[in-house]
Amino acid sequence: MVVFLIVAGIMVLALATALLSDFSKLKDVFRHLALSPLVLALFSTGGAYLASALSFRALFKMTSYRVSFPKFFSIMFISDTINIIVSSGGMSSIANRAFLLKHEKVPYSVTIPLSLAQNMIFNLVLSCVCFGALLFLHGHPEFTGGPKQALVLVFMAGLLLVMGAMLMIFLHRAFRRWVLRQILRAGHWISHKILRKKKDPRSLVVIRAKLESTVALLHKGRVYLLLVFFWIALDWCLMPLTFYFCFHAVGVDLPLGLLLVGFAVMFISSNVNPVPAGLGVSESLVALTFKNMGVGFEQSLVAALIYRLVFFLLPLAISTAL
């Protein structure tokens, strides 16, 4: 199934290239690649993965468990790259991290709630990045007036609601308990009605208590929480910076707004996609988006392919070796 999806993604890329690109221009872009931005892209990629590991490390320090940093970083690195293969909004990364830390005597009851907290902060910062991209689109001539601008405004309102809900879940106990109760009820209904499995209601009480204790722990460790925000914000700065260097390598200097738009398209389509890491699909979408905004299709396609190699494929090869 995975092989079939990869082939489908490559076919999408091949079709987009055949229909929308000029092969002579494509070869010319490859011929004039600049090497120094590629080296900088590799450094910023390494920094992004390190910042991701340090963000969870800051949360992990609030517990009584200790794992040496080299071992901890390798677990985080493997988990983050596994999430590339199985695009699941970060859930596969959380599951893999919990499994590997279990071998270091860290129980699931510690790893999973902390991972969910980190994932929420990660998505909160992602929402801010996407909001910046939507602000740029809102003022772009291609999206001024008509249904396109209305759609951008709808997305902006939706993002504000999501960001508000995430903050309410963390800060307001009654709202958090209500949301958790609805999620657990939905899970119980799916388990009972669809999967035909019976669950002990007491287990739901235990899950709720563990999540509440994790949130209470986070509220107490506000300094560590600020550190988590810092590392995740740095991670989100380094990922688009890698994207910028990949475009710089093909001779395109992206302004901040266009950089945020392209990166948001690349990242979201890579993570919310049945094709592993959106292979072929994400590159085509980025090139098509930039083509409509005045950037050459061939340059955008090559830059997106370089980003794929630097940020996804090379780390995945190292993770496989680890």
N, C-alpha and C positions, 0 to 999 in steps of 0.2 A: 504493500500500500504506500509506504514512504517513498519507495523507488518510483512508483507511478506518479505520485504528486510532484516529485523533483523533475521528472521528465515533462510533466504538464507545465511546470513553471518555466523550464528551459524553452519549451515550444512557444510559450507566450512571448518570451524575450526574443526568440528567433523571428517570430511573426512581426513583432513591433519593429525590429531592426530592418527586416526586409521591406516593410511597407512605408516606414517613415524616415529612414536614414539614407544618406548618400554614402556608398561604400568608399569612394575616393576620399571624402572628407573624414570618414571614420578612420581610415588608414593614416591619414595625415595627423589626426589627433594623437594616435598611438605613437607615431614617429617623433612627435615633438613633446613628449612627456618630460616634465622637469623632475629630477630625482630628489632634490633637497626638500621639497614639500612632502614627498612620500616618507622620508626619514622622520620629519616632524609629525606626520600622521601616525607613524608607528609609536613614537614616544607618547603622544596624547592618548592613543589607544591603551597603552600600558598604564598610563596614569588613571584613565577612566576605570579600568578593572581594579586597580589598587584602591581607588576612592570608594568603589562599591563594597569591597571587602572591609575597608576601615569603617564604613557606615554601620555595617552589621556588628563589627568588632566593638564599637562604642556602646551598642545595645547589650551585647554579650557581657561586657565588663560589669553590668549591673547585677549579674548573677554570681553565684558562688563557684561556678565551673571555670576551669582554665584549660586552654589548649594553646600549644606553642604557635607563634605567629606563622612560621613557614607552613605548618600543617593546616592552620586555619585558612591561610590565603589560598592554598591549593584546593581545599574543599570549596571555598567560595568561587574560585575561578572555574572549577569543574562544573559546579551547579549553574553558574551564569551561562556557560557555553552550552550546557545540555539544553537550557531553555531555548537556544537557537534552533535546535533540531525539532523540539516539540513546542510549537507556538501556543502557549496556554495562558498568556497574561501574567506570567511569573509563577504559576502554580507548580509547574514541573521543577523549577529551580528550588522552590520551597521544599517540595517532597524529597528531592535529591539531597539537599543540604541537611534535612532532618535525618535521612538515612545514614549519611556519611558521619555526621556528628554523633549519632547513636553509637558508632564504633569507638568514639572517644569518650564514651560513658556519659554523654549528655542526653537526657530523656527527651522524647517527643514533646512532652508537656511544657518544656522550656523552649525548645527550638521553634516549634510551629507558631505559638503566639507572638514571639519576638519577630519572626519572619513576616508574619501578617502585618505587624506594626510597621516594620521597615518598608514593606510593599505599599502600605497606605501612604507613607510619607513620600516614597518614590513616585507614586501616581499623583500626589498632590503637586509636587514640583513639575511633573510632566504636564499636568493641566495648565500650570502657569506658562510653560513653554508653548503649548498649543494655543493658549489665549493670546500670547504675543504674535504668533503666526496669523491668527484670525484678525487681529487688529491691523496687521500689515495688509491682509487681503481686503479688509473693509475699506481701506483708503486707496487701493490699487485701481487704476482706470478700467481694467478688465472686469472689475466687480462692482463698479459704481452704478447704482440704480438697477431696477428690475429684480427678477427672481433670484439671481446670484447673490446680490447684496442681502436680500431677505433671508436666504439660506445661511449666509455667514452670521447674521444677527441671531438666528435661531440656535446655531451651534455655540455662539458666545454665551447666550442665555443658559443653554444646557450645561456648559462648562462651569459657569458661575454657580448653578444649582448643585452640581457634583462637588465642587470645592467646598461649598457651604455645608453640604451633608457630611463630608469627611471631617470637617472641623467640628461639627456638632457631635458626631459619633465619639470623637476623642474628648471633647470638653464637657458635654452634657450627659450626665449619667442616665437620666430617665430616657432620653432619646436613644442612647446607645443600647440600653436594655430592651427597648421596644423593637429596634432594628434587629438585634440579635435574636429576640424571640420569634420574629417573623421568619428569619432565615432558618432557624432550627425547626420551626413548624413546617416550612416548605420542604426541608430535607427529610423530615419525618414522614410527610405525606408522600413524597416520591419513593421513599424506601418501602412504605407500607402498601401503597396503591399500585405502583408501577413495578418495583423490583420484588415485591411480595416478600419482604424481609421484615421481621419483627425486631424492634429495638426497645431496649429497656429505657423507660422514661427517665430513670435516675441518671443515665449516662448524659442526657441533655443538660441536667442540672450541674453535673460535674464540668462539662464543657463551658457552660456559662460562668461558673465560678472561677475556672482557670483563666478565662479571658479577662474577667473583671480584675483578678489579681495581677495580671500582666499590665493592664491599663493603670492600675494603682501604682505599680512599680515604676512605670514611665512617668507618672505625675510626680513621684518623689525624686526621680533622677533627672531634673530639668536641665542640669548642666550637660549630662550625657546626651539628652534629647537635642539640645542646641548643636552639639557636636555631630549628631546624626544628620541634622539638617545641613550643616556645613559640608560634610563629605558628600551627601547626595547632591547638593547644589553644585559642588565641584565636579562630580561625575557628569551632571547634566551640562556643565560648561565644556568639559573635555570631549564629550561625544559629538556635539555640533562642531567643535574645533577640528576634530578629525575629519568630519564631513567637509569643512571649509578647506583644509589642506589638500584633500583629494580633488576638489574643484580647482584649487590654485595650481595643482600639478598639470591640469589641462589648459591653463591660461585664463581661467575665469575667476575674478575676485567678487565673491558674492556679498552684497550688502546685508546687514543684519536681518532685516525683515525677510528677504528672500531666503537667507540661510535657514531661518526658523521654519519657514514654510516647507522647504525641501527636506529638512531633517525630520520634521513632524510626519510628512508623507512617508519617508523611508522607514522611520522607526515604527509607526503605528501599523503600516501595511506589512512589516516584517513580523510583528508580534500577533496581530489579529488576522491570521491567514492559515488555511489548511495546508498550504505548501510550506515545507520547512523553511523558516526564516523569510518567507515570501520570495524565495529564490526565483529570479527572472521576472516576477510580477512587480516587486518593489522598484527594481531598476527601470522597468518600462513606465511605471506610474510617475516616478521622479522626472524622467526625461520628457514625458508628455506634459507634465505640469509646468516645467521650466520652458518648454517649447512655446506654450501659450503665454509666457511672460517675457519672451524676447531673448531667451538663452538658447544657443544652438542645441538641437536634439542630439547630435553626435557627441559634443563635448559633455553634455549632461549624462548621457548613457555611459560613456567611458569613465567619468568621475564616479558614478554610482557603482559601476563594476569594481573600480579600485577600492571604494569604501567597503564593498562586500568582501573583497580579499583581505583588506587590512583589519577590519573590525570583526569579521565573522569567521572567515575560513582559516586564517593563520592562528588565531586563538583556539579554534576548534581542534586544529592539528596538535597544538601544544597540550591542550586538555586531554586529548586521546592518549598522548604519551604519558601524561601524569597518571 
